[in-house]
Amino acid sequence: MGSSALVLLTICGIAFAAGGILLSKALAKTSTNSQKGETYECGIPTTGTSFIQFNVGYYLFALIFLIFDVELVFMYPWAVVVKEVGMPAFVEILVFMFILFMGFLYAWKKGALRWD
């Protein structure tokens, strides 16, 4: 089962995705009208330009949230096996938490967590 299974899985994944796209293109009804090109704003007709530049702080805050959300994904399996692995697992999670804490301090110092 080695690399041939990985190649077969990759080919099947690409074929499945491409098949879904091609089937959708073949079966879906298409129409063009002026309303399809407009920006949807909760049913209210648009006035003026729809392009708005958002503050980059929102994106930084979202990225920091994702970093700490992924941290929890890594900590759950660690918590399940920590008794079996012992002290090496504890030291590794301390190093992991220290690196994340340093990232948090850096973001705080740069002002990425302020909303004003």
C-alpha positions as CSV (number, residue, x, y, z in Angstrom):
1,M,0.0,0.0,0.0
2,G,2.6,2.8,-0.1
3,S,2.9,5.6,-2.7
4,S,0.5,3.9,-5.2
5,A,-2.4,4.4,-2.8
6,L,-1.5,8.0,-2.4
7,V,-1.4,8.6,-6.1
8,L,-4.7,6.8,-6.6
9,L,-6.3,8.8,-3.8
10,T,-5.0,12.1,-5.4
11,I,-6.4,11.1,-8.8
12,C,-9.7,10.1,-7.3
13,G,-10.0,13.4,-5.4
14,I,-9.2,15.5,-8.5
15,A,-11.7,13.4,-10.6
16,F,-14.4,13.8,-7.9
17,A,-13.9,17.6,-7.7
18,A,-13.7,18.0,-11.5
19,G,-16.7,15.7,-12.1
20,G,-18.8,17.8,-9.7
21,I,-17.9,21.1,-11.4
22,L,-18.5,19.6,-14.9
23,L,-21.8,18.1,-13.8
24,S,-22.9,21.5,-12.3
25,K,-21.9,23.3,-15.5
26,A,-23.9,20.8,-17.7
27,L,-27.1,20.7,-15.6
28,A,-27.4,24.3,-14.2
29,K,-29.5,26.8,-15.9
30,T,-27.7,30.0,-16.9
31,S,-29.1,33.4,-17.5
32,T,-27.7,36.9,-17.7
33,N,-29.5,40.0,-16.5
34,S,-28.5,43.3,-14.9
35,Q,-29.4,42.2,-11.4
36,K,-26.9,39.3,-11.4
37,G,-24.1,41.8,-11.7
38,E,-25.2,44.0,-8.8
39,T,-23.8,43.7,-5.2
40,Y,-26.2,42.1,-2.8
41,E,-26.8,44.2,0.3
42,C,-29.6,42.6,2.3
43,G,-32.2,43.3,-0.3
44,I,-31.6,47.0,-0.3
45,P,-30.7,48.6,-3.7
46,T,-27.1,49.7,-3.8
47,T,-26.3,53.4,-3.8
48,G,-23.0,54.7,-4.9
49,T,-19.9,52.5,-5.0
50,S,-19.9,49.1,-3.2
51,F,-16.2,49.1,-2.7
52,I,-15.2,49.9,0.9
53,Q,-11.7,49.6,2.3
54,F,-11.7,47.8,5.7
55,N,-9.2,48.5,8.4
56,V,-6.4,46.0,8.3
57,G,-6.8,45.5,12.0
58,Y,-9.8,43.4,11.5
59,Y,-7.8,40.9,9.4
60,L,-5.0,40.9,11.9
61,F,-7.4,40.1,14.7
62,A,-8.9,37.3,12.6
63,L,-5.5,35.8,11.9
64,I,-4.6,35.9,15.6
65,F,-7.9,34.3,16.5
66,L,-7.1,31.5,14.0
67,I,-3.6,31.0,15.5
68,F,-5.1,30.5,19.0
69,D,-7.9,28.4,17.6
70,V,-5.4,26.0,16.0
71,E,-3.6,25.9,19.3
72,L,-6.6,24.3,20.9
73,V,-6.7,21.8,18.1
74,F,-3.2,20.7,19.0
75,M,-3.7,20.8,22.7
76,Y,-6.7,18.4,22.8
77,P,-4.8,15.4,21.6
78,W,-1.9,16.3,23.8
79,A,-4.2,16.4,26.8
80,V,-5.5,12.9,25.9
81,V,-2.1,11.2,25.9
82,V,-0.1,13.3,28.3
83,K,-0.2,10.7,31.1
84,E,1.1,8.0,28.7
85,V,4.0,10.1,27.2
86,G,5.0,11.7,30.5
87,M,7.5,14.5,31.0
88,P,8.7,14.9,27.4
89,A,5.1,15.8,26.4
90,F,4.9,18.3,29.2
91,V,8.2,20.0,28.1
92,E,7.1,20.1,24.5
93,I,3.7,21.7,25.3
94,L,5.5,24.3,27.5
95,V,7.8,25.2,24.6
96,F,4.7,25.3,22.3
97,M,2.8,27.6,24.7
98,F,5.9,29.8,25.2
99,I,6.2,30.3,21.4
100,L,2.5,31.2,21.2
101,F,2.7,33.5,24.1
102,M,5.6,35.3,22.5
103,G,3.5,35.7,19.4
104,F,0.7,37.1,21.5
105,L,3.0,39.6,23.2
106,Y,4.3,40.7,19.8
107,A,0.7,41.2,18.5
108,W,-0.1,43.1,21.6
109,K,2.9,45.3,21.3
110,K,2.2,46.1,17.7
111,G,-1.4,47.1,18.6
112,A,-3.1,44.4,16.6
113,L,-5.6,43.7,19.4
114,R,-6.9,47.3,19.7
115,W,-10.1,48.2,18.1
116,D,-9.7,52.0,18.0
